[in-house]
């Protein structure tokens, strides 16, 4: 069983590795200065680096040398960063603050923010394609998974469904579909690709895929709870912004107690799938409770 100080060490150590790798790749780019500064601004604006840490944790459940997955982990963080830049745009969520700092289009301008997001998206695939630690077959497998998770069948689909659902009532099933796509697909990529590169069996990966689905929902429910009960300074955005923007949330549909109960149900389902994948002694198991109880 992983205890809290071990988990904290794992998170902090790998967050530092990801940051170093991310900085290395972005700062060496020979591209127009405005574009480069905009990409770096959002990519280095902090954040939990959760998705790449999940990828590394999934890999570590079956293998040891994380150098094999660092570029893939950074690519995943760049995709996530691109999605945040575009989510914050006036045409979408129209947010002025992200991670406690002005959003990209406020810091630079709207056109630059759009292009920075485009650049981060496409550069992420270049990182995987050029990764010296991966075989050609592994590159193809990862790019296929990555394209599906981040594209029109994954995160992008979730974003448009989320936009279409604003200011109208949705069912719990519809809300879960939105978040399984918008948030959950990148979680699934992190878990599946980490286990695949760690040489987990097909059966183990199948259980981890279900685990990732539940983990994405746990993460989103806690996000919705924090929007009501959290500390604005810790979460990096105003509390109550979901209600102000008339967004559908688990709290809105189920109230606070119902949302907590639903989250705990998914926690039990996630842990069961980890046990089936022979990963119940891994950092993934400790991360379930960490994400479920986080305050930011």
C-alpha positions as CSV (number, residue, x, y, z in Angstrom):
1,X,0.0,0.0,0.0
2,X,1.3,3.4,-1.0
3,X,1.3,5.9,1.9
4,X,0.8,9.6,1.5
5,X,4.4,10.8,1.8
6,X,5.4,8.2,-0.9
7,X,2.6,9.5,-3.2
8,X,3.7,13.1,-2.6
9,X,7.3,12.2,-3.5
10,X,6.1,10.4,-6.6
11,X,4.0,13.3,-7.8
12,X,6.6,16.0,-7.0
13,X,9.5,14.0,-8.6
14,X,7.6,13.3,-11.8
15,X,6.1,16.7,-12.0
16,X,9.7,18.1,-12.0
17,X,10.7,15.6,-14.7
18,X,7.8,16.6,-16.8
19,X,8.5,20.3,-16.3
20,X,12.2,19.9,-17.3
21,X,11.2,17.9,-20.4
22,X,8.5,20.3,-21.4
23,X,10.8,23.3,-21.0
24,X,13.5,21.6,-23.0
25,X,11.1,20.9,-26.0
26,X,9.4,24.3,-26.0
27,X,12.4,26.6,-25.5
28,X,14.4,25.1,-28.3
29,X,11.7,25.8,-30.9
30,X,12.9,28.1,-33.6
31,X,9.6,29.8,-34.4
32,X,8.2,33.4,-34.3
33,X,8.8,34.9,-30.9
34,X,5.2,35.9,-30.2
35,X,3.9,32.4,-30.9
36,X,6.7,30.8,-28.8
37,X,6.1,33.1,-25.9
38,X,2.3,32.4,-26.0
39,X,2.9,28.7,-26.1
40,X,5.4,28.8,-23.2
41,X,3.2,31.2,-21.2
42,X,0.3,28.7,-20.9
43,X,2.4,25.5,-20.8
44,X,4.5,26.8,-17.9
45,X,1.6,28.5,-16.0
46,X,1.5,25.8,-13.4
47,X,-1.1,23.2,-13.1
48,X,-1.1,19.8,-11.5
49,X,0.4,17.9,-14.5
50,X,-2.2,15.3,-13.6
51,X,-2.6,13.6,-17.0
52,X,1.2,13.0,-17.6
53,X,1.5,11.9,-14.0
54,X,-1.3,9.4,-14.5
55,X,0.5,8.1,-17.7
56,X,3.7,7.6,-15.7
57,X,1.8,5.9,-12.8
58,X,0.2,3.5,-15.3
59,X,3.5,2.7,-16.8
60,X,5.1,2.3,-13.4
61,X,2.5,-0.3,-12.5
62,X,4.2,-2.7,-14.9
63,X,7.7,-1.2,-15.8
64,X,10.3,1.0,-14.2
65,X,12.3,3.2,-16.7
66,X,10.2,6.3,-17.1
67,X,12.5,7.8,-19.8
68,X,10.5,5.7,-22.2
69,X,7.3,7.7,-21.6
70,X,8.5,11.2,-20.8
71,X,7.9,12.6,-24.4
72,X,4.5,11.0,-24.5
73,X,3.7,12.5,-21.1
74,X,4.7,15.9,-22.3
75,X,2.8,15.6,-25.5
76,X,-0.3,14.8,-23.4
77,X,0.2,17.9,-21.3
78,X,0.6,20.0,-24.4
79,X,-2.7,18.7,-25.7
80,X,-4.4,19.5,-22.4
81,X,-2.9,23.0,-22.4
82,X,-4.1,23.7,-26.0
83,X,-7.6,22.7,-24.9
84,X,-7.5,25.1,-22.0
85,X,-6.4,28.0,-24.2
86,X,-9.3,27.4,-26.6
87,X,-11.8,26.7,-23.8
88,X,-11.0,30.1,-22.3
89,X,-11.6,32.0,-25.6
90,X,-14.5,34.5,-25.8
91,X,-16.3,32.2,-28.3
92,X,-16.3,29.4,-25.7
93,X,-16.2,29.9,-21.9
94,X,-14.9,33.5,-22.2
95,X,-12.7,33.3,-19.0
96,X,-10.2,35.9,-18.0
97,X,-8.3,33.9,-15.3
98,X,-6.7,30.5,-15.6
99,X,-4.5,28.9,-12.8
100,X,-4.5,32.3,-11.1
101,X,-3.1,34.2,-14.1
102,X,-4.6,36.1,-17.0
103,X,-5.8,33.7,-19.7
104,X,-3.7,33.5,-22.9
105,X,-6.0,35.7,-25.0
106,X,-6.0,38.3,-22.3
107,X,-2.2,38.2,-21.9
108,X,-1.5,38.3,-25.6
109,X,-4.5,38.6,-28.0
110,X,-7.3,36.3,-29.3
111,X,-5.6,35.5,-32.6
112,X,-2.3,34.6,-30.9
113,X,-4.1,32.4,-28.4
114,X,-5.8,30.5,-31.2
115,X,-2.5,29.9,-33.0
116,X,-0.7,29.0,-29.8
117,X,-3.4,26.3,-29.2
118,X,-3.1,25.1,-32.7
119,X,0.7,24.9,-32.4
120,X,0.6,23.0,-29.1
121,X,-1.8,20.5,-30.6
122,X,0.2,19.7,-33.6
123,X,3.6,19.8,-31.9
124,X,2.4,17.1,-29.4
125,X,2.1,14.6,-32.3
126,X,5.6,15.6,-33.5
127,X,7.0,14.8,-30.1
128,X,5.6,11.2,-30.2
129,X,6.6,10.7,-33.9
130,X,10.2,11.7,-33.1
131,X,10.5,9.8,-29.8
132,X,13.8,7.8,-29.9
133,X,12.6,5.5,-27.1
134,X,9.6,4.2,-29.0
135,X,9.4,1.6,-31.8
136,X,7.6,2.5,-35.0
137,X,4.7,0.3,-34.1
138,X,4.5,1.9,-30.7
139,X,4.4,5.4,-32.3
140,X,1.6,4.4,-34.6
141,X,-0.4,2.9,-31.7
142,X,0.1,6.0,-29.5
143,X,-0.8,8.4,-32.3
144,X,-3.9,6.4,-33.1
145,X,-5.0,6.5,-29.5
146,X,-4.0,10.1,-29.1
147,X,-5.9,11.2,-32.2
148,X,-9.1,9.5,-31.1
149,X,-8.9,10.8,-27.5
150,X,-8.3,14.4,-28.5
151,X,-10.3,14.6,-31.7
152,X,-13.9,14.6,-32.9
153,X,-14.7,11.3,-31.2
154,X,-13.2,12.4,-27.9
155,X,-12.4,15.7,-26.2
156,X,-13.6,17.9,-29.0
157,X,-16.9,16.1,-29.2
158,X,-17.2,16.6,-25.4
159,X,-16.6,20.3,-25.7
160,X,-19.3,20.9,-28.3
161,X,-21.8,18.8,-26.4
162,X,-20.9,20.8,-23.2
163,X,-21.5,24.1,-25.1
164,X,-24.8,22.8,-26.5
165,X,-26.0,21.8,-23.1
166,X,-25.5,25.2,-21.5
167,X,-28.6,27.0,-20.3
168,X,-30.8,23.9,-20.8
169,X,-31.6,20.9,-18.6
170,X,-29.7,17.6,-19.2
171,X,-30.1,14.2,-17.7
172,X,-27.4,12.6,-15.6
173,X,-26.7,10.2,-18.4
174,X,-26.2,13.0,-20.8
175,X,-23.9,14.9,-18.4
176,X,-21.8,11.7,-17.9
177,X,-21.5,11.4,-21.7
178,X,-20.2,15.0,-21.9
179,X,-17.6,14.5,-19.3
180,X,-16.6,11.0,-20.4
181,X,-15.6,12.6,-23.7
182,X,-14.4,16.1,-22.7
183,X,-12.4,15.0,-19.6
184,X,-12.4,11.3,-19.6
185,X,-10.9,10.6,-23.0
186,X,-7.5,12.1,-22.1
187,X,-7.6,10.2,-18.9
188,X,-8.2,7.0,-20.9
189,X,-5.3,7.9,-23.2
190,X,-3.0,8.5,-20.2
191,X,-3.8,5.2,-18.5
192,X,-4.0,3.0,-21.7
193,X,-0.8,4.3,-23.3
194,X,1.2,4.1,-20.0
195,X,0.1,0.5,-19.5
196,X,0.7,-0.3,-23.2
197,X,4.2,1.0,-23.1
198,X,4.8,-0.7,-19.8
199,X,3.8,-4.0,-21.5
200,X,0.7,-4.8,-19.5
201,X,-1.4,-7.6,-20.9
202,X,-4.5,-6.9,-23.1
203,X,-6.7,-8.1,-20.2
204,X,-5.0,-5.7,-17.8
205,X,-5.3,-2.8,-20.2
206,X,-9.1,-3.6,-20.7
207,X,-9.6,-3.3,-16.9
208,X,-7.5,-0.1,-16.8
209,X,-9.6,1.4,-19.5
210,X,-12.7,1.0,-17.4
211,X,-10.7,2.3,-14.4
212,X,-9.8,5.4,-16.4
213,X,-13.5,6.0,-17.3
214,X,-14.5,6.0,-13.7
215,X,-11.5,8.2,-12.7
216,X,-12.4,10.8,-15.2
217,X,-15.9,11.0,-13.7
218,X,-14.5,11.2,-10.2
219,X,-12.3,14.1,-11.2
220,X,-15.2,15.9,-12.8
221,X,-17.5,15.5,-9.9
222,X,-14.9,16.8,-7.5
223,X,-14.4,19.7,-9.8
224,X,-18.1,20.5,-9.6
225,X,-18.1,20.2,-5.8
226,X,-15.1,22.5,-5.6
227,X,-16.8,25.1,-7.7
228,X,-19.3,25.4,-4.9
229,X,-17.3,24.7,-1.8
230,X,-13.7,25.4,-2.8
231,X,-11.3,28.2,-2.2
232,X,-10.9,30.5,-5.2
233,X,-7.2,31.1,-4.5
234,X,-6.5,27.4,-4.5
235,X,-8.6,26.4,-7.5
236,X,-7.4,29.4,-9.6
237,X,-10.8,30.7,-10.7
238,X,-13.8,32.3,-9.1
239,X,-16.0,30.0,-7.0
240,X,-19.5,29.7,-8.4
241,X,-18.5,30.3,-12.0
242,X,-20.4,27.2,-13.2
243,X,-23.7,28.5,-11.7
244,X,-23.0,32.0,-13.1
245,X,-22.4,30.5,-16.6
246,X,-25.5,28.3,-16.2
247,X,-23.5,25.2,-16.7
248,X,-24.8,21.7,-16.0
249,X,-23.0,20.0,-13.1
250,X,-23.3,17.0,-10.8
251,X,-24.1,19.4,-7.9
252,X,-26.8,21.1,-9.9
253,X,-28.4,17.7,-10.8
254,X,-27.8,15.8,-7.6
255,X,-27.1,18.5,-4.9
256,X,-23.9,18.4,-2.8
257,X,-24.8,15.2,-0.9
258,X,-25.9,13.4,-4.0
259,X,-22.7,14.4,-5.9
260,X,-20.5,13.1,-3.1
261,X,-22.5,9.8,-3.0
262,X,-22.1,9.4,-6.7
263,X,-18.4,10.1,-6.5
264,X,-17.9,7.5,-3.8
265,X,-19.7,5.0,-6.0
266,X,-17.3,5.6,-8.8
267,X,-14.3,5.4,-6.4
268,X,-15.4,1.9,-5.4
269,X,-15.8,0.9,-9.1
270,X,-12.4,2.4,-10.0
271,X,-10.6,0.5,-7.3
272,X,-12.3,-2.8,-8.3
273,X,-11.0,-2.4,-11.8
274,X,-7.5,-1.7,-10.5
275,X,-7.6,-4.9,-8.5
276,X,-8.6,-6.8,-11.6
277,X,-5.7,-5.3,-13.5
278,X,-3.2,-6.4,-10.7
279,X,-2.5,-2.8,-10.0
280,X,-4.0,-2.4,-6.6
281,X,-0.6,-1.9,-5.0
282,X,0.4,0.8,-7.5
283,X,0.5,4.6,-7.4
284,X,-2.8,4.5,-9.4
285,X,-4.6,3.2,-6.4
286,X,-3.3,6.0,-4.2
287,X,-4.1,8.6,-6.9
288,X,-7.8,7.6,-6.7
289,X,-8.2,8.9,-3.2
290,X,-5.9,11.8,-3.9
291,X,-8.0,13.0,-6.8
292,X,-11.3,12.3,-5.0
293,X,-10.3,14.4,-2.0
294,X,-8.3,17.2,-3.6
295,X,-9.0,20.8,-2.7
296,X,-7.8,22.4,-6.0
